[in-house]
């Protein structure tokens, strides 16, 4: 089996590359977004732009949470109001809000003073969907790699908004393990954290595009290999989560 990597890789991606090599997988780091003739691969780890360019040519399917997953979660999991709306609706907001793209980084994930500060219609299609949520201050943030509804590996990545790598708490693992599995693909990353003294979901991320922080790279690789693979390898339940 071969794992494809993009032209530029992070330290996190390098750890996944080394984990793949340690278990006998081949790895290929492409120099551009072009796929050389004759290249065969079953898996991929990269950002959305590279994945969208390369995965279809290699016959690799990509699992991700639905765009409206966070907005549909019960408030007991989010701890805040979250809505998925066309960005044209978000322009009318006149209060501070946190806005992000649901499954890529086309709209920077930031707190905007109001909707007028968002990228305008000259830069973004007005029908582009964005997640809009209340501004929330997380005192601790954790990355969890979920496989078949269970936390496969996890780590802390931030405290009080600053990078802080360390082991995941038992409470973070337990909270992530209570998420409604039927609403997610079998392999996915979900970030959770503590805000105002309660546990809340921060966001879901595609495993094939996520950094590992201090997670076990071998166990993270298990999730990546499931999340980016030939379409015929996916169980029937996962087909609705293909990008």
C-alpha positions as CSV (number, residue, x, y, z in Angstrom):
1,X,0.0,0.0,0.0
2,X,1.1,3.6,-0.7
3,X,0.4,6.8,1.3
4,X,0.5,10.0,-0.8
5,X,1.8,13.2,0.8
6,X,1.8,16.8,-0.5
7,X,4.8,18.9,-1.6
8,X,5.2,20.5,1.8
9,X,4.6,18.5,4.9
10,X,4.4,19.5,8.5
11,X,6.3,17.9,11.4
12,X,3.0,16.2,12.2
13,X,2.7,14.8,8.7
14,X,6.3,13.6,8.9
15,X,5.5,11.6,12.0
16,X,2.6,9.9,10.1
17,X,5.0,9.3,7.2
18,X,7.5,7.6,9.6
19,X,4.7,5.6,11.2
20,X,3.6,4.4,7.8
21,X,7.1,3.4,6.8
22,X,7.5,1.6,10.2
23,X,4.6,-0.7,9.3
24,X,5.9,-1.4,5.8
25,X,3.8,1.0,3.8
26,X,5.4,2.9,0.9
27,X,5.1,6.7,1.0
28,X,5.3,9.1,-1.9
29,X,5.7,12.9,-1.5
30,X,4.6,14.6,-4.7
31,X,6.4,17.7,-5.8
32,X,3.3,19.4,-7.2
33,X,-0.5,18.8,-7.3
34,X,0.0,16.9,-10.6
35,X,-0.3,13.1,-10.4
36,X,2.5,11.3,-12.4
37,X,1.4,8.8,-15.0
38,X,1.4,5.3,-13.6
39,X,1.3,6.2,-9.9
40,X,-0.9,3.9,-7.8
41,X,-1.8,4.7,-4.2
42,X,-4.6,3.7,-1.8
43,X,-4.3,6.4,0.9
44,X,-3.5,10.1,1.3
45,X,-2.7,12.6,4.0
46,X,-2.9,16.3,3.0
47,X,-4.9,19.4,3.1
48,X,-8.2,19.8,1.3
49,X,-6.9,21.6,-1.8
50,X,-4.3,19.0,-2.5
51,X,-6.7,16.2,-1.7
52,X,-9.3,17.5,-4.0
53,X,-6.8,17.8,-6.8
54,X,-5.1,14.4,-6.3
55,X,-7.6,12.0,-4.7
56,X,-10.0,11.7,-7.7
57,X,-7.2,10.9,-10.1
58,X,-5.9,8.1,-7.8
59,X,-9.3,6.7,-7.0
60,X,-9.1,7.6,-3.3
61,X,-12.4,8.3,-1.4
62,X,-12.3,10.9,1.4
63,X,-14.5,10.7,4.5
64,X,-15.5,13.8,6.4
65,X,-18.3,14.9,8.7
66,X,-21.3,16.5,7.1
67,X,-21.0,20.3,6.7
68,X,-23.9,20.8,9.1
69,X,-22.8,18.3,11.7
70,X,-21.8,20.8,14.3
71,X,-25.0,22.8,13.7
72,X,-27.2,19.8,14.1
73,X,-25.5,18.5,17.3
74,X,-27.7,18.9,20.4
75,X,-26.7,21.8,22.6
76,X,-25.7,19.4,25.4
77,X,-22.7,18.7,23.2
78,X,-22.0,22.1,21.7
79,X,-22.7,24.3,24.7
80,X,-23.5,27.2,22.4
81,X,-25.6,28.2,19.4
82,X,-24.1,27.0,16.1
83,X,-25.7,27.6,12.7
84,X,-24.8,26.7,9.1
85,X,-25.8,29.6,6.8
86,X,-24.9,31.1,3.5
87,X,-22.3,33.8,4.0
88,X,-24.7,36.4,2.5
89,X,-26.8,35.9,5.7
90,X,-23.7,36.2,7.9
91,X,-23.0,39.6,6.4
92,X,-26.0,41.0,8.3
93,X,-24.7,40.1,11.8
94,X,-24.0,43.1,14.0
95,X,-22.3,41.4,16.9
96,X,-19.0,39.5,17.5
97,X,-19.3,35.9,16.1
98,X,-16.9,33.0,15.4
99,X,-17.1,32.1,11.7
100,X,-15.4,29.3,9.8
101,X,-15.8,27.1,6.7
102,X,-17.3,23.7,7.7
103,X,-14.8,21.4,6.0
104,X,-12.0,23.5,4.6
105,X,-10.2,26.8,5.3
106,X,-11.6,29.0,2.5
107,X,-13.1,31.3,5.2
108,X,-10.5,31.8,7.9
109,X,-11.7,30.5,11.3
110,X,-11.7,33.7,13.4
111,X,-13.8,35.8,15.7
112,X,-15.2,38.6,13.5
113,X,-16.3,41.9,15.1
114,X,-19.5,41.7,13.0
115,X,-20.6,40.3,9.6
116,X,-19.2,43.2,7.7
117,X,-15.6,42.0,8.5
118,X,-16.1,38.7,6.6
119,X,-14.6,38.3,3.1
120,X,-17.0,40.1,0.7
121,X,-19.0,38.9,-2.4
122,X,-16.1,40.1,-4.6
123,X,-14.0,37.3,-3.0
124,X,-16.5,34.7,-2.0
125,X,-19.7,33.3,-3.6
126,X,-22.5,34.6,-1.5
127,X,-24.0,31.1,-1.3
128,X,-20.9,29.7,0.3
129,X,-21.9,28.0,3.6
130,X,-20.2,29.0,6.8
131,X,-20.6,27.9,10.4
132,X,-21.5,30.8,12.7
133,X,-21.3,30.3,16.5
134,X,-21.3,32.3,19.7
135,X,-17.8,33.5,20.7
136,X,-16.6,30.9,23.2
137,X,-13.4,30.9,25.3
138,X,-12.0,27.4,25.7
139,X,-9.6,27.0,28.6
140,X,-8.4,23.5,27.4
141,X,-8.6,21.9,24.0
142,X,-8.1,18.3,22.9
143,X,-7.8,16.4,19.6
144,X,-9.5,13.0,19.5
145,X,-9.1,10.5,16.7
146,X,-12.3,8.4,16.5
147,X,-12.5,5.0,14.9
148,X,-15.8,3.1,14.9
149,X,-17.2,5.4,17.5
150,X,-14.4,5.0,20.0
151,X,-11.5,7.3,20.8
152,X,-8.5,5.6,19.2
153,X,-5.9,8.2,20.3
154,X,-6.1,11.7,21.7
155,X,-4.0,14.6,23.0
156,X,-4.3,18.1,24.5
157,X,-3.2,20.8,22.1
158,X,-4.1,24.1,23.7
159,X,-4.7,25.8,27.0
160,X,-6.2,29.3,27.3
161,X,-5.8,29.7,23.5
162,X,-2.1,28.9,23.5
163,X,-0.4,25.8,22.0
164,X,0.1,23.3,24.9
165,X,0.8,19.7,23.9
166,X,0.2,17.0,26.4
167,X,-1.8,13.8,27.2
168,X,-5.5,13.9,26.9
169,X,-7.5,13.9,30.1
170,X,-9.8,11.0,30.9
171,X,-12.7,13.4,30.9
172,X,-11.9,14.5,27.3
173,X,-11.8,10.9,26.1
174,X,-15.0,10.1,27.9
175,X,-16.9,13.1,26.5
176,X,-15.7,12.4,23.0
177,X,-16.8,8.8,23.4
178,X,-20.3,9.9,24.1
179,X,-20.8,11.6,20.7
180,X,-23.6,10.2,18.6
181,X,-21.6,7.8,16.4
182,X,-24.3,7.4,13.8
183,X,-23.9,11.0,12.7
184,X,-20.2,10.7,11.9
185,X,-18.0,8.6,9.5
186,X,-16.3,5.6,11.1
187,X,-12.9,7.5,10.9
188,X,-12.8,11.1,11.9
189,X,-11.2,13.7,14.1
190,X,-13.2,15.7,16.7
191,X,-11.8,18.5,18.8
192,X,-13.4,18.9,22.2
193,X,-12.7,21.4,25.0
194,X,-13.7,23.0,28.3
195,X,-15.5,26.3,28.2
196,X,-17.3,27.9,31.2
197,X,-16.6,24.8,33.2
198,X,-18.4,22.4,30.9
199,X,-17.3,20.1,28.1
200,X,-18.2,21.0,24.5
201,X,-17.4,20.0,21.0
202,X,-15.2,22.5,19.2
203,X,-15.4,21.1,15.7
204,X,-15.0,18.0,13.5
205,X,-12.1,17.6,11.1
206,X,-11.3,15.1,8.3
207,X,-8.7,12.7,9.7
208,X,-6.8,12.7,6.4
209,X,-6.2,16.5,6.8
210,X,-5.6,16.8,10.6
211,X,-2.5,17.4,12.6
212,X,-1.6,14.8,15.2
213,X,-0.3,17.0,18.0
214,X,0.8,14.6,20.7
215,X,-1.4,11.7,19.6
216,X,0.1,8.3,19.1
217,X,1.1,8.5,15.4
218,X,0.6,4.8,14.8
219,X,-3.0,4.9,16.1
220,X,-3.6,8.2,14.3
221,X,-2.4,6.5,11.1
222,X,-5.1,3.7,11.7
223,X,-7.7,6.4,11.4
224,X,-6.2,8.2,8.4
225,X,-5.9,4.9,6.5
226,X,-9.6,4.3,7.0
227,X,-10.6,7.9,6.2
228,X,-8.8,8.1,2.9
229,X,-9.0,4.9,0.9
230,X,-10.5,3.3,-2.2
231,X,-14.2,3.8,-2.3
232,X,-14.9,0.1,-2.5
233,X,-13.2,-0.4,0.8
234,X,-15.8,1.7,2.7
235,X,-18.6,0.1,4.6
236,X,-22.1,1.0,3.4
237,X,-22.7,3.3,6.4
238,X,-19.7,5.4,5.4
239,X,-20.8,6.1,1.8
240,X,-22.9,9.1,2.9
241,X,-19.8,10.7,4.4
242,X,-17.7,10.7,1.2
243,X,-16.4,14.2,0.3
